[in-house]
Amino acid sequence: MTQKPYHENELPMILSPKLVAEVPGISLPFSYDLFRSDGFPAFKINTRWVVLRDALFEWLDKQSHRNKNDFIRKV
């Protein structure tokens, strides 16, 4: 699978699990697991899972800082 590099502003404001999977290059089943997980900013519109673009990137930023801090504590 060829991964297209995405810039945050190129993405639509509302993202589906399929598009979220394409951004970091994860599998679609893993993307759905994220959408159903606690703390992930997804919600349903009728029966479809969605996440707001800005909420996704804010969540990713928080995850990267959290993981870096966890690594520093372990060292």
Contacts in CASP RR format, 6 or more apart in sequence:
PFRMAT RR
TARGET T0000
AUTHOR 0000-0000-0000
METHOD contacts of the structure
MODEL  1
MTQKPYHENELPMILSPKLVAEVPGISLPFSYDLFRSDGFPAFKINTRWV
VLRDALFEWLDKQSHRNKNDFIRKV
1 25 0 8 1.000
3 22 0 8 1.000
3 25 0 8 1.000
4 22 0 8 1.000
6 22 0 8 1.000
6 23 0 8 1.000
8 53 0 8 1.000
8 57 0 8 1.000
11 19 0 8 1.000
11 23 0 8 1.000
11 53 0 8 1.000
12 19 0 8 1.000
12 53 0 8 1.000
13 52 0 8 1.000
13 53 0 8 1.000
13 54 0 8 1.000
14 50 0 8 1.000
14 51 0 8 1.000
14 52 0 8 1.000
14 53 0 8 1.000
15 23 0 8 1.000
15 50 0 8 1.000
15 51 0 8 1.000
15 52 0 8 1.000
15 53 0 8 1.000
15 56 0 8 1.000
16 48 0 8 1.000
16 49 0 8 1.000
16 50 0 8 1.000
17 28 0 8 1.000
17 31 0 8 1.000
17 32 0 8 1.000
17 34 0 8 1.000
17 35 0 8 1.000
17 49 0 8 1.000
18 28 0 8 1.000
18 31 0 8 1.000
20 31 0 8 1.000
20 34 0 8 1.000
20 35 0 8 1.000
20 51 0 8 1.000
20 56 0 8 1.000
21 27 0 8 1.000
21 28 0 8 1.000
21 30 0 8 1.000
21 31 0 8 1.000
23 56 0 8 1.000
24 60 0 8 1.000
26 34 0 8 1.000
32 49 0 8 1.000
34 40 0 8 1.000
34 42 0 8 1.000
35 42 0 8 1.000
35 49 0 8 1.000
35 51 0 8 1.000
36 42 0 8 1.000
36 49 0 8 1.000
39 59 0 8 1.000
40 51 0 8 1.000
40 59 0 8 1.000
41 51 0 8 1.000
41 52 0 8 1.000
41 55 0 8 1.000
41 56 0 8 1.000
41 58 0 8 1.000
41 59 0 8 1.000
42 49 0 8 1.000
42 50 0 8 1.000
42 51 0 8 1.000
43 49 0 8 1.000
43 50 0 8 1.000
43 51 0 8 1.000
44 50 0 8 1.000
END
